[in-house]
Structure formats: C-alpha cells, structure tokens
Amino acid sequence: MKTLLLGVLLGAIVVFDPVATTYLMRDFSWLRDLPYLISIAAAFVVCIAFGVRRFVPVIVAKVIYDYWRYFPFVFLVCFQFTGVTFGTFDPTELAIGIFLLLFVAGLFIDRDQRFVTTPFNVLHLALAVCIALSLISEFRLTVFLKSFKYFVVFFLLINFLPRGNLIPAFMRWLVVLAMLSAAFGLIQEVMWLGAHIVISPVPQKELELQFEAHFGLNWYRVGAMMVNYQDCAEYLATAMLLSISALLWRKETTLLRRRWLIIGLCLMFPAIFLTLSKPVYLGCALGIPLLLVMRWPVRAVPLALAGVLVGTLGLVAVTAIVPGRIDTMIDLTRTVPKSEIERIRLDRDALQGWASGPYFWTGRGIGQSYRYTAHSRRWPPHNAFIMAAAEIGVFGLVVYLMFWGLFIARVVALNIVVTRGPYLFVVRALAAILLVFLSQMSFEGHFFDNLIWPIAALAEALWFLARRQAVATTEPLASKATA
C-alpha cells in the first residue's frame, strides 16, 4: 500500500510539473529551460530516502543529542541556497529558527549549558533597540524580525564554535562549499556564453541586474545559487584567502589536503573574476599582498609591488591587443567614472537627506534609505555606513561603528597574541578577510551583511581560545610562585 501511494505521489508530481513551472513558478524561467527538473529532483530525493531510511532513527537521535555540532554545517549549506526564495522564505532563517529552539530547550535539559558572555551581545542588543526605534518612521514588523537573523547567527555560532573543537570543521566546510559554488558558477557562465541559457534561481524581473557588458560581450555575473553575485563574490573571496593563508603557513592539513586547496583556488579565482564585483576585487588586491607581507615581512613588500605592476601591465596589454578592440581601454575610462559618479550621487543624496531630515535620530527604517536617493529603481546609497545612518539613525550608526571597532580590535589583538599553533593561518587570514569586508562596505549598501556576522563569531571564538590558552599557561607559574 505504501509503495502504491508513493507511486501515485510521484506520478502526480510528474503530471503537474509543467503546470508548476509554467504558472506557479513563472518568475523562475530557468526551470522551463530544464524540463521536468522538479520531477527528477523529487525522484532523486526519494531514492536517497530509501537508501538511508534504516539509519534515520540513529541519525536523528545523534543529531538531537549533539545538535550544536551540526549548526555550522547546516547554516553554510543553507547559505549556498539563499537565492532559492519562494516569496520571503530564506533557508538560513529556517535553520536559525530550528537551532535556536534546540538551544533554548537545551538550557532546560542540560544544566551545564550556559550563555557565552561577550561584548558583542551588548552591541547587538543596542542595535536591536535602534532598529525598533526606526519603526517610528514606518512600521514594518516582518523586516524588523528579519534583521534579528544576523544577531542570532552570531549568538549561536559563538555558543557552538568553542565547544568540541568545531572551528576546523566550520572552516573546512566553508572552503569545500565555496569550491562547489565556484564550480557551479563557472557552469553558469559557460551555459550563458555558449547557449544563452541562464541557470539561476533569481526571478526573471531581477535578472537584468546580473549582466554587465565588457570587451564586446554581455557577461553574466555569476552568483551560484546565492541571492546575488555580491554575496557569492564575498563568500568565495573569504574561502580563497583562507586557502591561500593555509598554503603560505603550511597548515593545509588543518583545512584540506594541499592538492584540494590548489584545485579549489583554480576554481575560485575565475569564479570571483566572473562576479565582476569591483569592491571584492579591491579587497582581494589588498588582502593577498597583506598575507605575503605577514608571511615574509622583508621580501614581500617589493614582491607585492612588482606583482601589482606586472599584473596591471599585463591587463592593459591583453586588453589593447584584442582584435578589433583597440579603443576598449578608452571606452572603459569613459564608462567606469560614470558608474562611480552614480554611486557618489546616491551616497551624497542619502547623507544630505538624513542629516537635514526629520529622522536624523531614529532613521527611516530598515530597507527605506532609498527614499533619500529618489532613484527610479529604488537604489539605496552604496555605502554601508551611510546606509546605516539613514536607516537606523545617528545612535544606530554609533553602535554599528562600535561593532566594527570591536571586530577590528579582535582581529588585531589575535594577530599580536597568536604567533604559532594550528589556528595561526586563520588569524592571519582574518586580517585579509577584514579588508574584503571593509572594501565591500565602502562601495555597497548592505550594512547587515550575510557573512560578516559569522566571521565575526569565528574571530570571537578564536579570541576565547587564545585567552583560555593564555590562562592555562600562566596559572601553573602563578601557583608555583605562591607556593
């Protein structure tokens, strides 16, 4: 009977697949380019379920008991599919909600479970108050609740990462999933340039922002299955800098084997390039030389300068000798400043509107800074700090700057304190990753970024471990001197 019901269900999915892709999911045009993709995916899931059904009770019992071990992995997997949004659904929000309930339940069941105390918790509480005050301008409860996602992610990670040596697993999965996203991004670009087929979960009405013309071609700015190419570029750059740092400090065994890191870099470099994200380009151009300087302080500076010079000359030469595209460089010098002028205008309008408007103290509310720019497409200011001021007011801006100040202070302190050990390459990579984040914040208007809070939690967890190790090495000396 169960087999019959399952067959009927799969048959219904196959029959209604064209209806769903044609009418119910009409915004996702790529589903129509791949016939019966939903049916194939459903059959694949059923096969996997049959294969693991006898192991499900054991797996479920283990997951419930050690649920905290799986949150970093589940969150990173969901992060890869943030573009698959049916309505306002976000996979990361579902994972965060489930694990938050498990954490709260654990407080009543496990007497040894405690909250991790950190100054970031106080800053997050202050930011929540500022966000609540911004509702004075326009009451939007859904957006208000969604803004808590970043604080909860930090809270869960800072409570889970210091336990049971979870940091290596978190970094390993971050890099592995970045390799898969990079490979899928390259497939997206090949399908677009070769067959003009866009494989993307982004709705059709938003796809036009994913293209940019260069060198006579209309390039697709790859975003894998993420919500946009900016998130994809930032995520890939984070994984790339971690991989480079592991190779430089010869700690690849902590992350992945050397050959896999090299393969990953061969995938991530072109994928980052195909995102055409200039702020991430700038961050990587600053971050990679910084890693070289920290690894070889004496020799790295002239080497980095020489590399930048050679790379610039090579780019100019390749661009100039493209057949039939001799004036491409001249065209670029004409078009690039126009885009920068547009960014400056958006930032200026938002700053002036906020400083002289009635919402100087409270802000216009989350997602409402576009009201100051008067842009036809509702573009907000392209600077995270100006956007924070416009949306959560001057008090919110102060707290936001304090968050960044504490984040930077943690990274600097870690680079001073940690001079050896298995996490040395992570500490060094955090300094370079911070440059990518700051570059992104300076030229893009996303002050609540999806990746900043998880990496800040990683830095705070490493700070806890560094303090714990310092206490462990000093306590015996103190007790011996007292004796």
C-alpha positions in Angstrom: 0.0 0.0 0.0 2.8 2.4 0.9 4.5 1.6 -2.4 1.3 2.3 -4.3 0.8 5.7 -2.5 4.4 6.6 -3.3 3.9 5.8 -6.9 0.8 7.9 -7.1 2.5 10.8 -5.5 5.5 10.7 -7.9 3.1 10.3 -10.8 1.2 13.4 -9.7 4.5 15.3 -9.4 5.4 14.3 -13.0 2.0 15.3 -14.3 1.8 18.6 -12.6 5.5 19.5 -13.2 4.7 21.5 -16.4 1.8 23.3 -14.6 4.1 24.3 -11.7 6.9 25.5 -13.9 4.6 27.4 -16.3 2.2 29.1 -14.0 3.1 28.7 -10.3 6.9 29.5 -10.7 6.8 31.7 -13.8 9.4 34.0 -12.3 12.0 31.3 -12.5 12.5 31.0 -16.2 15.4 28.6 -15.9 13.1 25.9 -14.8 11.4 26.0 -18.2 14.8 25.6 -19.8 15.3 22.3 -17.9 12.2 20.2 -18.5 11.0 18.0 -15.6 13.7 19.2 -13.2 11.3 19.2 -10.3 10.3 15.6 -11.1 13.9 14.4 -11.4 14.8 16.1 -8.1 11.9 14.5 -6.3 12.8 11.1 -7.6 16.4 11.6 -6.5 15.3 12.6 -3.0 13.1 9.5 -2.7 15.9 7.3 -3.8 18.2 8.8 -1.1 15.4 8.5 1.5 15.0 4.8 0.7 18.8 4.3 1.0 19.1 5.9 4.4 15.7 5.0 6.0 17.2 2.3 8.2 19.8 4.7 9.6 17.3 7.6 10.2 16.4 6.7 13.9 20.1 6.5 14.9 21.0 9.7 13.0 18.0 11.6 14.4 18.9 10.6 18.0 22.5 11.6 17.5 21.6 14.9 15.9 19.2 15.8 18.8 21.9 14.9 21.4 24.8 16.7 19.6 22.7 19.3 17.6 25.3 22.0 18.2 27.8 20.2 16.2 25.7 20.4 13.0 24.7 24.1 13.0 27.8 25.5 11.3 27.4 22.9 8.5 23.7 23.4 8.1 24.0 27.2 8.1 26.7 27.1 5.4 24.7 24.7 3.3 21.6 26.9 3.6 23.8 30.0 2.8 24.5 28.4 -0.6 20.8 28.4 -1.5 19.7 31.9 -0.3 18.7 32.6 -3.9 16.1 29.9 -3.8 13.5 32.2 -2.2 9.8 31.3 -2.7 8.2 34.5 -1.6 10.0 35.8 1.5 11.4 32.3 2.5 15.1 32.1 3.3 16.7 28.7 4.0 19.1 30.3 6.6 16.2 31.7 8.6 14.6 28.2 8.8 17.9 26.7 10.1 18.4 29.6 12.5 14.9 29.2 13.9 15.2 25.4 14.4 18.6 25.6 16.1 17.6 28.5 18.3 14.7 26.4 19.6 17.0 23.5 20.2 19.4 25.8 22.1 16.7 27.2 24.3 15.4 23.7 25.0 18.9 22.6 25.9 19.0 25.3 28.6 16.3 23.5 30.5 17.6 20.0 29.8 21.4 20.4 30.2 22.3 22.1 33.5 25.9 22.7 32.3 24.8 24.7 29.2 25.3 28.4 29.7 25.2 31.6 27.6 28.6 32.7 26.3 29.2 36.3 27.5 30.7 38.6 25.0 30.6 42.4 24.4 29.1 41.7 21.0 25.9 40.6 22.8 25.5 44.1 24.3 26.1 45.8 21.0 23.6 43.5 19.3 21.0 44.4 22.0 21.7 48.1 21.4 21.4 47.7 17.6 18.0 45.9 18.2 16.8 48.9 20.2 17.9 51.3 17.4 16.1 49.1 14.8 13.0 49.2 17.0 13.2 53.0 17.2 13.4 53.2 13.4 9.9 51.8 13.2 8.7 55.2 14.2 9.1 56.2 10.5 7.3 53.2 9.1 6.1 50.1 11.0 7.3 47.0 9.2 7.3 44.1 11.6 8.5 41.5 9.1 11.6 43.4 8.2 12.2 44.2 11.9 12.1 40.5 12.8 14.3 39.5 9.8 17.0 41.9 10.9 17.5 39.8 14.1 18.8 36.9 11.9 22.3 38.3 11.9 22.4 38.6 15.7 21.0 35.1 16.2 23.6 33.6 13.8 26.4 35.3 15.8 24.8 34.2 19.1 24.5 30.5 18.1 28.0 30.3 16.5 29.7 31.9 19.5 28.0 29.4 21.7 28.8 26.4 19.5 32.2 27.0 17.9 34.3 27.0 21.1 32.8 23.6 22.0 34.4 20.3 20.9 36.9 21.9 18.5 34.3 22.9 15.9 36.4 25.6 14.4 38.3 23.4 12.0 35.1 21.7 10.8 33.5 25.2 10.2 36.4 26.4 8.1 36.7 23.1 6.2 33.0 23.1 5.2 33.3 26.8 4.3 36.1 26.1 1.8 34.5 22.9 0.4 31.1 24.5 -0.2 32.9 27.5 -1.8 34.6 25.1 -4.2 31.2 23.6 -5.2 29.7 27.1 -5.6 32.6 28.2 -7.7 32.3 25.2 -10.0 28.6 25.8 -10.4 29.3 29.5 -11.1 31.6 28.5 -13.9 29.0 26.2 -15.3 26.5 29.1 -15.2 28.9 31.3 -17.3 29.6 28.6 -19.8 25.9 27.9 -20.3 25.2 31.6 -20.8 28.1 32.4 -23.2 27.7 29.1 -25.1 23.9 28.6 -25.3 22.4 31.8 -23.8 20.8 29.8 -21.1 20.7 31.4 -17.6 20.7 28.8 -14.8 19.8 30.9 -11.8 17.2 30.9 -9.0 16.9 34.7 -9.3 13.5 35.8 -10.6 13.3 37.0 -14.2 12.5 40.6 -13.2 15.7 40.9 -11.2 18.0 39.1 -13.7 18.8 42.2 -15.7 20.9 43.4 -12.9 23.1 40.3 -13.2 24.5 41.2 -16.6 27.3 43.7 -17.5 28.9 44.4 -20.8 32.7 44.2 -21.2 35.0 43.6 -24.1 32.1 43.3 -26.5 30.4 40.6 -24.5 27.4 40.6 -22.2 28.8 38.8 -19.2 26.6 37.0 -16.6 27.7 38.0 -13.1 27.7 34.5 -11.6 26.1 34.1 -8.2 25.8 30.3 -8.0 22.6 29.6 -6.0 23.0 32.6 -3.7 20.8 35.6 -3.6 23.2 37.8 -5.7 26.6 38.0 -7.1 27.9 40.2 -4.3 27.3 37.6 -1.7 28.8 35.0 -3.9 32.0 37.1 -4.5 32.4 37.9 -0.8 31.9 34.2 0.2 34.4 33.0 -2.5 36.9 35.6 -1.5 36.7 34.6 2.1 37.3 30.9 1.3 40.1 31.8 -1.2 42.0 33.9 1.4 41.7 31.1 4.0 43.1 28.6 1.4 46.0 30.9 0.4 46.8 31.5 4.1 46.8 27.7 4.8 49.2 27.2 1.9 51.5 30.1 3.0 51.8 28.9 6.6 51.9 25.2 5.6 48.9 24.4 7.7 46.9 22.9 4.9 46.3 19.7 6.8 44.1 21.6 9.2 41.9 22.7 6.3 42.2 20.3 3.4 45.0 18.5 1.6 47.3 20.6 -0.5 46.1 19.4 -3.9 42.5 20.1 -3.0 43.3 23.6 -1.9 45.1 24.2 -5.2 42.1 22.8 -7.1 39.8 25.0 -5.1 41.9 28.1 -5.9 41.8 27.2 -9.6 38.0 27.2 -9.3 37.6 30.2 -7.0 39.9 32.7 -8.8 37.9 32.6 -12.2 34.6 32.5 -10.4 35.4 35.6 -8.4 36.5 37.3 -11.6 33.2 36.4 -13.3 31.2 38.0 -10.5 32.6 41.4 -11.8 32.4 42.7 -8.2 34.9 45.6 -8.1 34.8 46.1 -4.3 35.8 42.4 -3.8 38.5 42.9 -6.4 39.9 45.8 -4.4 39.6 43.8 -1.2 41.5 40.8 -2.6 44.1 43.1 -4.2 44.8 44.5 -0.7 44.3 41.2 1.2 46.7 39.0 -0.8 49.7 41.3 -0.5 48.9 41.7 3.2 49.2 37.9 3.6 52.5 38.0 1.8 53.8 40.8 3.9 52.8 39.0 7.1 54.4 35.7 5.9 57.7 37.2 4.6 57.9 40.7 6.1 61.3 41.6 4.4 60.8 40.2 0.9 57.1 40.5 0.4 56.8 44.3 0.0 58.9 44.6 -3.2 57.5 41.3 -4.4 53.9 42.5 -3.9 54.6 45.8 -5.6 56.3 44.1 -8.6 53.3 41.7 -8.8 50.8 44.6 -8.9 52.9 46.4 -11.6 53.2 43.2 -13.8 49.5 42.4 -13.4 48.4 45.9 -14.3 50.7 46.0 -17.4 49.5 42.5 -18.4 45.9 43.5 -18.2 46.5 46.7 -20.2 48.5 44.7 -22.8 45.9 41.9 -23.2 43.1 44.5 -23.4 44.9 46.5 -26.0 45.7 43.6 -28.4 42.3 42.1 -28.5 41.5 42.0 -32.2 39.2 44.9 -33.2 39.1 46.2 -29.6 42.0 48.6 -29.6 39.9 51.5 -28.0 38.5 49.3 -25.3 40.6 51.0 -22.7 39.4 54.4 -23.8 35.8 53.2 -23.6 36.5 51.8 -20.1 37.9 55.1 -18.9 34.7 56.8 -20.1 32.2 54.4 -18.6 33.8 53.5 -15.3 33.7 57.1 -13.9 30.0 57.3 -14.8 29.2 54.4 -12.6 31.3 55.9 -9.8 29.6 59.2 -10.2 26.3 57.4 -9.8 27.5 55.9 -6.6 28.7 59.2 -5.3 25.4 60.9 -6.1 23.4 58.2 -4.3 25.7 58.5 -1.2 25.5 62.3 -1.2 21.7 62.4 -1.6 21.2 59.9 1.3 23.7 61.7 3.5 22.1 65.1 2.9 18.6 63.8 3.2 19.4 62.1 6.5 21.3 65.0 8.0 18.6 67.6 7.2 15.5 65.4 7.6 13.2 64.7 10.5 14.6 61.2 11.0 18.2 62.2 12.0 17.9 60.4 15.4 15.8 57.4 14.5 16.4 56.7 10.8 13.8 55.9 8.1 13.7 52.1 9.0 15.3 49.0 7.5 15.2 49.0 3.7 13.9 52.5 3.5 17.1 54.5 2.7 16.2 54.6 -1.0 13.7 57.3 -0.1 16.5 59.8 0.2 18.1 58.9 -3.2 15.0 59.4 -5.3 16.3 56.7 -7.7 14.0 55.4 -10.3 14.9 51.8 -9.4 14.9 52.5 -5.6 18.6 52.1 -5.3 19.9 52.9 -1.8 23.2 54.6 -1.0 26.2 52.4 -2.0 28.0 52.8 1.3 27.1 50.6 4.3 27.8 53.3 6.9 25.8 56.0 5.2 23.0 53.4 4.8 23.1 52.5 8.5 22.8 56.2 9.4 19.9 56.7 7.0 18.0 53.6 8.2 18.7 53.4 12.0 19.7 57.0 12.8 22.7 58.5 14.5 22.6 56.3 17.6 22.4 53.2 15.4 25.4 54.5 13.4 27.4 54.9 16.6 26.6 51.4 17.7 27.3 50.0 14.2 30.7 51.7 14.3 31.4 50.3 17.7 30.6 46.8 16.3 33.2 47.3 13.6 35.7 48.8 16.0 35.4 45.7 18.3 35.6 43.4 15.3 38.8 45.1 14.1 40.3 45.2 17.6 39.7 41.4 18.0 41.4 40.7 14.7 44.4 43.0 15.5 44.7 41.5 19.0 44.6 38.0 17.6 47.4 38.8 15.2 49.5 40.1 18.0 48.8 37.3 20.5 48.8 34.2 18.3 52.2 33.6 16.9 52.1 29.8 16.4 49.7 26.9 16.6 47.1 25.2 14.3 45.0 28.4 14.0 47.8 30.8 13.0 46.8 30.7 9.4 43.2 31.5 10.3 44.2 34.5 12.4 46.4 35.8 9.5 43.6 35.2 7.0 41.1 37.2 9.2 43.1 40.4 8.7 42.9 40.0 4.9 39.2 39.0 5.0 38.6 42.1 7.0 39.9 44.2 4.2 37.5 42.5 1.8 34.6 43.2 4.1 35.6 46.9 4.6 36.0 47.3 0.8 32.6 45.8 0.3 31.0 48.0 3.0 32.6 51.2 1.5 31.1 50.6 -2.0 28.0 48.5 -1.5 24.9 49.3 0.6 24.5 46.2 2.7 25.3 47.1 6.3 23.6 43.9 7.5 25.7 41.5 5.5 25.1 37.8 5.5 28.8 36.8 6.0 30.2 39.4 8.3 28.5 38.2 11.5 29.6 34.5 11.1 33.2 35.6 10.5 33.0 38.0 13.5 31.8 35.0 15.5 34.8 33.0 14.3 37.1 35.7 15.4 35.5 36.0 18.8 35.6 32.2 19.2 39.4 32.3 18.4 39.8 35.1 21.0 38.1 32.9 23.6 40.5 30.0 22.8 43.5 32.4 22.9 42.5 33.7 26.3 41.9 30.2 27.6 45.3 29.1 26.4 46.9 32.1 28.0 45.3 31.4 31.3 46.3 27.7 31.1 49.9 28.6 30.6 50.1 31.2 33.3 48.2 29.6 36.1 50.8 26.9 37.0 53.5 29.6 37.1 51.4 31.7 39.5 50.5 28.8 41.8 54.2 27.7 41.9 55.4 31.2 42.8 52.7 31.4 45.6 53.9 28.1 47.0 
